[in-house]
Amino acid sequence: MMNGIKYYLYSYIPDNQLGEIKLDIFDYGIIEEKTKINPEKVIENFEKEVTSNTRYKTMKFLAANDKWFLNDIDWKESKSIETLEK
């Protein structure tokens, strides 16, 4: 069992500049570099990249009434999950 909350930090600042401004007193671990998305390129490649096999995965959950739900539809239908572990 894992203690605490698992998190990731992302930055649009290039790695070589990020090292200069990052605070040394905090232990963030690795900060992943994100690239900015060009909307025009996304629209051009949409047909090739989004197919009937495309899937979406999220690590977000809804907590309500001492239970965990995968989304608000499951919450409205009272379909809770037993645990957050895989």
Order of alpha helices (4+ residues) and beta strands (2+ residues): beta-alpha-beta-alpha-beta-beta-alpha
